[in-house]
């Protein structure tokens, strides 16, 4: 997507101080449209002095992480539920991509341009750098995730194939390769340490996987064995329910849990549906394209009710995360193609 390609150009050149709540924040009411309308609070925000703000995840307390660009380059941020924004940079980096935050306020992601490193920023602001046997995908879409136990998982590239990794709290890093795979791409991690993603077998057929904390691997398939455009988007909640995208003439959503079958879904009338996150109650959020290929946000409850929404006046709305309280974080583009963050509280 075009708005994400821009992120590859962001440079991280100097640290920014902690910020108080922005005076430019807007507080609106928004209706989620579905079988029955639901009223929501909508908060619009941006990084300090920024017209390019991209949230990537939200924790259970309503803290949002992501990155933004200002006149000095790119920065990571944490926005608290009170509206206060703390900004941070990786030491000596040119790029930074915070991608996940846990309930304690620890943030993970990757940074660097010539070389890529993983990072863990602790709740007190301490910086921990780590590496893998190869390189991290050099992209803002790199799905490095952290759970409340401090475990981190994601993908890396060894020069010829993708592999998954898991980093434990003591700092040890282990490689994850699905049995019989030619490549393994890890994208999701839940509270118990179960990892999900996709892998390709010796016949170059793609499958989904669930790797339990005890090392047990379970494989599953979606219609056509096509998990949509790369990189894949699979997430997993605390109950072990996996949500993601598969391709059948267009992107559609699916749900799967070990011992069960795949459930597929699509936003009515959409020309493409792409889930991005699932919370512990099974509520899914993501984005879809309408008949004119304009992006909007959606929320699908565990009962299968689908609600759609768009930031007023936006030309595109992208929902990226949901917490266990039902708060939704994402970004939107205005008519000037500037990007800002939003917090939706149903």
C-alpha positions as CSV (number, residue, x, y, z in Angstrom):
1,X,0.0,0.0,0.0
2,X,1.2,3.4,-0.9
3,X,1.0,4.9,2.5
4,X,3.3,2.2,3.9
5,X,5.8,2.5,1.1
6,X,6.4,6.1,2.2
7,X,7.5,4.8,5.6
8,X,10.6,3.2,4.1
9,X,12.0,6.7,3.5
10,X,11.7,7.9,7.0
11,X,15.1,8.8,8.7
12,X,15.6,8.8,12.4
13,X,18.3,11.4,13.1
14,X,17.7,13.0,16.6
15,X,15.8,12.3,19.8
16,X,12.7,14.2,20.6
17,X,11.5,15.0,24.1
18,X,8.4,13.8,25.9
19,X,5.3,15.7,24.9
20,X,2.2,16.8,26.7
21,X,-1.2,16.1,25.1
22,X,-1.4,17.8,21.7
23,X,-3.6,20.9,21.4
24,X,-4.4,19.7,17.9
25,X,-6.2,16.6,19.0
26,X,-9.8,16.3,17.9
27,X,-12.5,14.6,19.9
28,X,-15.5,13.4,17.8
29,X,-18.4,11.1,17.9
30,X,-18.5,8.3,15.3
31,X,-21.2,5.7,14.4
32,X,-20.1,2.2,13.7
33,X,-22.4,1.0,11.0
34,X,-23.7,-2.6,11.0
35,X,-26.9,-4.5,11.7
36,X,-27.3,-2.0,14.5
37,X,-25.5,1.3,14.8
38,X,-23.0,1.7,17.7
39,X,-21.9,5.1,19.0
40,X,-18.1,5.6,19.5
41,X,-15.7,8.2,20.7
42,X,-13.1,9.1,18.1
43,X,-9.8,10.8,19.0
44,X,-7.5,12.1,16.2
45,X,-3.9,12.8,16.9
46,X,-0.5,13.2,15.4
47,X,3.2,13.1,16.4
48,X,4.6,16.4,17.5
49,X,4.9,18.7,14.4
50,X,4.1,15.8,12.1
51,X,1.9,15.3,9.1
52,X,3.0,11.6,8.8
53,X,1.9,9.5,11.8
54,X,1.4,5.8,11.7
55,X,0.2,3.8,14.8
56,X,1.1,0.1,14.7
57,X,-0.3,-1.4,17.9
58,X,-2.3,-0.7,21.1
59,X,-2.0,-2.3,24.6
60,X,-4.7,-3.2,27.0
61,X,-4.4,0.2,28.8
62,X,-4.9,2.1,25.6
63,X,-1.3,3.1,25.0
64,X,-0.5,3.2,21.3
65,X,2.9,2.8,19.7
66,X,4.1,3.6,16.2
67,X,6.2,6.0,14.3
68,X,6.0,9.5,12.8
69,X,8.1,12.0,10.8
70,X,8.8,15.6,11.4
71,X,11.3,18.1,10.0
72,X,14.1,16.3,11.7
73,X,13.3,12.8,10.5
74,X,11.5,9.8,11.9
75,X,10.8,8.8,15.5
76,X,9.0,6.2,17.5
77,X,6.2,7.2,19.9
78,X,4.1,6.0,22.8
79,X,0.7,7.8,23.2
80,X,-1.0,7.2,26.6
81,X,-4.7,7.1,27.0
82,X,-4.5,10.6,28.6
83,X,-3.1,12.0,25.3
84,X,0.5,12.4,26.5
85,X,3.1,11.4,23.9
86,X,6.6,10.2,24.6
87,X,8.9,10.0,21.6
88,X,12.1,7.9,21.2
89,X,14.8,7.1,18.7
90,X,17.2,4.2,18.4
91,X,20.8,5.1,19.1
92,X,22.6,6.0,15.9
93,X,19.8,4.7,13.7
94,X,18.5,6.1,10.4
95,X,15.1,4.3,10.6
96,X,12.9,3.0,13.4
97,X,9.8,0.8,13.2
98,X,8.1,0.2,16.5
99,X,5.6,-2.6,15.8
100,X,4.3,-4.0,19.1
101,X,3.7,-2.9,22.7
102,X,2.7,-5.1,25.7
103,X,0.6,-4.3,28.7
104,X,3.6,-3.2,30.7
105,X,4.6,-0.6,28.1
106,X,7.5,-2.5,26.6
107,X,7.9,-1.7,22.9
108,X,9.6,-3.9,20.2
109,X,10.4,-3.5,16.5
110,X,13.4,-3.0,14.3
111,X,15.7,-0.2,13.3
112,X,18.7,0.6,11.1
113,X,19.2,1.0,7.4
114,X,22.6,-0.5,6.3
115,X,22.1,-3.1,9.0
116,X,18.9,-4.1,10.7
117,X,18.6,-4.7,14.4
118,X,15.7,-5.8,16.7
119,X,15.0,-3.7,19.8
120,X,13.2,-3.8,23.1
121,X,12.5,-0.5,24.7
122,X,11.6,-1.2,28.4
123,X,8.9,0.7,30.2
124,X,11.5,2.8,32.0
125,X,13.0,3.8,28.6
126,X,16.1,1.5,28.7
127,X,17.2,0.3,25.2
128,X,18.0,-3.3,24.4
129,X,19.3,-4.3,21.0
130,X,19.3,-7.8,19.6
131,X,20.2,-9.6,16.4
132,X,19.2,-12.8,14.6
133,X,21.3,-15.2,12.5
134,X,20.4,-13.2,9.4
135,X,18.7,-9.9,8.8
136,X,15.3,-8.5,9.7
137,X,13.0,-7.6,6.7
138,X,13.9,-4.0,6.0
139,X,10.3,-2.7,6.2
140,X,7.8,-0.9,8.4
141,X,5.6,-3.9,8.0
142,X,8.1,-6.2,9.8
143,X,5.8,-8.1,12.3
144,X,8.0,-8.2,15.3
145,X,5.7,-8.8,18.3
146,X,6.1,-8.9,22.1
147,X,3.8,-10.5,24.7
148,X,3.3,-9.6,28.4
149,X,6.0,-12.1,29.5
150,X,8.6,-10.2,27.4
151,X,8.9,-12.9,24.7
152,X,9.5,-11.5,21.2
153,X,8.9,-13.3,17.9
154,X,9.0,-12.4,14.2
155,X,10.7,-13.3,10.9
156,X,14.2,-12.9,9.6
157,X,16.1,-13.6,6.3
158,X,19.3,-15.5,6.1
159,X,20.2,-14.5,2.5
160,X,18.2,-17.2,0.8
161,X,15.2,-18.2,3.0
162,X,13.0,-16.8,5.6
163,X,12.9,-18.2,9.1
164,X,11.0,-17.4,12.3
165,X,12.7,-16.5,15.6
166,X,11.7,-16.3,19.2
167,X,13.6,-14.3,21.8
168,X,13.0,-15.1,25.5
169,X,13.3,-12.7,28.4
170,X,16.8,-13.8,29.2
171,X,17.9,-12.6,25.8
172,X,18.4,-16.0,24.1
173,X,17.3,-16.2,20.4
174,X,16.1,-19.4,18.8
175,X,15.3,-20.1,15.2
176,X,11.9,-21.5,14.2
177,X,11.5,-23.7,11.1
178,X,8.3,-25.5,10.5
179,X,9.0,-29.3,9.9
180,X,9.7,-30.0,6.2
181,X,9.6,-26.3,5.3
182,X,11.6,-24.4,2.7
183,X,10.8,-21.1,4.5
184,X,9.0,-20.1,7.6
185,X,7.6,-16.6,8.2
186,X,6.4,-15.9,11.8
187,X,4.0,-13.0,12.3
188,X,2.0,-13.5,15.5
189,X,2.6,-14.3,19.2
190,X,0.2,-14.7,22.1
191,X,0.3,-14.5,25.9
192,X,1.3,-18.2,26.3
193,X,4.1,-18.0,23.8
194,X,2.3,-19.7,20.8
195,X,3.6,-18.4,17.5
196,X,1.7,-18.3,14.2
197,X,2.6,-17.5,10.6
198,X,3.0,-19.3,7.3
199,X,5.5,-21.8,5.8
200,X,6.2,-23.4,2.4
201,X,6.7,-27.2,2.1
202,X,9.0,-29.1,-0.2
203,X,6.4,-28.9,-3.0
204,X,6.3,-25.1,-2.6
205,X,2.7,-25.2,-1.2
206,X,2.0,-22.6,1.5
207,X,0.4,-23.5,4.8
208,X,-0.4,-21.7,8.0
209,X,1.2,-22.9,11.3
210,X,0.8,-22.7,15.0
211,X,3.9,-23.5,17.1
212,X,3.1,-24.0,20.8
213,X,5.4,-23.0,23.6
214,X,6.3,-26.7,24.1
215,X,7.6,-26.9,20.5
216,X,4.6,-28.7,19.0
217,X,3.8,-27.7,15.4
218,X,0.3,-27.7,13.9
219,X,-0.4,-27.0,10.3
220,X,-3.6,-25.7,8.6
221,X,-4.7,-24.6,5.2
222,X,-6.9,-21.9,3.7
223,X,-8.9,-22.1,0.5
224,X,-6.4,-22.3,-2.4
225,X,-3.5,-22.3,0.0
226,X,-2.9,-18.6,-0.8
227,X,-2.4,-16.3,2.1
228,X,-2.7,-13.1,0.1
229,X,-0.1,-10.6,-0.8
230,X,3.3,-10.8,1.0
231,X,4.0,-10.1,3.8
232,X,1.2,-12.2,5.3
233,X,-1.0,-10.9,8.1
234,X,-1.7,-13.5,10.7
235,X,-2.3,-12.7,14.4
236,X,-3.2,-14.9,17.4
237,X,-5.1,-14.1,20.6
238,X,-4.8,-15.5,24.1
239,X,-7.2,-18.4,23.3
240,X,-5.2,-19.5,20.3
241,X,-7.5,-18.2,17.7
242,X,-5.6,-17.2,14.5
243,X,-6.9,-14.5,12.2
244,X,-5.5,-13.6,8.8
245,X,-5.9,-13.0,5.1
246,X,-6.2,-15.4,2.2
247,X,-6.7,-14.7,-1.5
248,X,-9.6,-15.9,-3.6
249,X,-9.9,-13.5,-6.4
250,X,-9.6,-10.8,-3.7
251,X,-8.3,-10.6,-0.2
252,X,-10.7,-12.1,2.4
253,X,-10.5,-12.9,6.1
254,X,-10.2,-16.2,7.9
255,X,-10.3,-17.5,11.5
256,X,-8.8,-20.8,12.7
257,X,-8.2,-22.5,16.0
258,X,-6.3,-25.8,16.6
259,X,-8.8,-28.7,16.5
260,X,-11.2,-26.7,14.3
261,X,-11.8,-25.8,10.7
262,X,-11.2,-22.5,8.9
263,X,-14.0,-20.0,9.0
264,X,-13.9,-17.4,6.2
265,X,-15.5,-14.0,6.2
266,X,-15.7,-10.8,4.1
267,X,-17.1,-7.4,4.6
268,X,-20.4,-7.2,2.6
269,X,-19.8,-5.4,-0.7
270,X,-16.1,-5.2,-0.2
271,X,-13.6,-5.6,-3.1
272,X,-11.0,-6.8,-0.5
273,X,-10.9,-7.5,3.3
274,X,-7.7,-7.6,5.3
275,X,-7.9,-8.3,9.0
276,X,-5.0,-7.0,11.1
277,X,-5.6,-7.9,14.8
278,X,-7.8,-10.0,17.2
279,X,-8.4,-9.5,20.9
280,X,-9.0,-12.1,23.6
281,X,-12.8,-12.0,23.1
282,X,-12.4,-12.8,19.5
283,X,-13.2,-9.4,18.1
284,X,-11.3,-8.7,14.8
285,X,-10.3,-5.4,13.3
286,X,-8.8,-4.5,10.0
287,X,-9.4,-2.7,6.7
288,X,-11.4,-3.3,3.6
289,X,-11.8,-1.7,0.2
290,X,-15.2,-0.7,-1.2
291,X,-16.2,-0.9,-4.8
292,X,-14.2,2.2,-5.6
293,X,-11.1,0.7,-3.9
294,X,-11.3,3.2,-1.0
295,X,-10.0,1.9,2.3
296,X,-12.3,1.9,5.4
297,X,-12.0,0.2,8.8
298,X,-14.1,-2.7,10.1
299,X,-14.7,-4.5,13.3
300,X,-16.1,-8.1,13.5
301,X,-17.3,-9.4,16.8
302,X,-17.0,-13.1,17.9
303,X,-20.7,-13.5,17.0
304,X,-19.9,-12.6,13.4
305,X,-21.5,-9.1,13.5
306,X,-19.5,-6.7,11.2
307,X,-19.3,-2.9,11.8
308,X,-17.7,-0.5,9.4
309,X,-16.3,3.0,10.0
310,X,-14.3,5.8,8.4
311,X,-12.7,8.9,9.9
312,X,-14.8,11.8,8.7
313,X,-13.3,13.5,5.7
314,X,-10.6,10.9,5.2
315,X,-9.8,9.4,1.9
316,X,-8.5,6.2,3.5
317,X,-8.9,4.6,7.0
318,X,-6.8,1.8,8.3
319,X,-7.5,-0.1,11.5
320,X,-4.3,-1.8,12.8
321,X,-4.9,-2.9,16.4
322,X,-7.5,-3.7,19.1
323,X,-7.1,-4.2,22.8
324,X,-9.2,-6.3,25.2
325,X,-11.3,-3.3,26.1
326,X,-12.3,-2.9,22.5
327,X,-10.3,0.2,21.8
328,X,-9.2,0.4,18.2
329,X,-6.0,2.2,16.9
330,X,-5.2,3.0,13.3
331,X,-4.3,5.7,10.8
332,X,-6.1,7.7,8.2
333,X,-5.2,9.8,5.2
334,X,-6.7,13.2,4.5
335,X,-7.2,14.9,1.1
336,X,-3.6,16.2,1.1
337,X,-2.3,12.6,1.5
338,X,-1.1,13.4,5.0
339,X,-1.4,10.6,7.5
340,X,-2.5,10.9,11.2
341,X,-3.4,8.5,14.0
342,X,-6.8,7.7,15.5
343,X,-8.1,6.0,18.7
344,X,-11.7,4.7,18.5
345,X,-13.4,3.8,21.7
346,X,-16.7,2.0,21.1
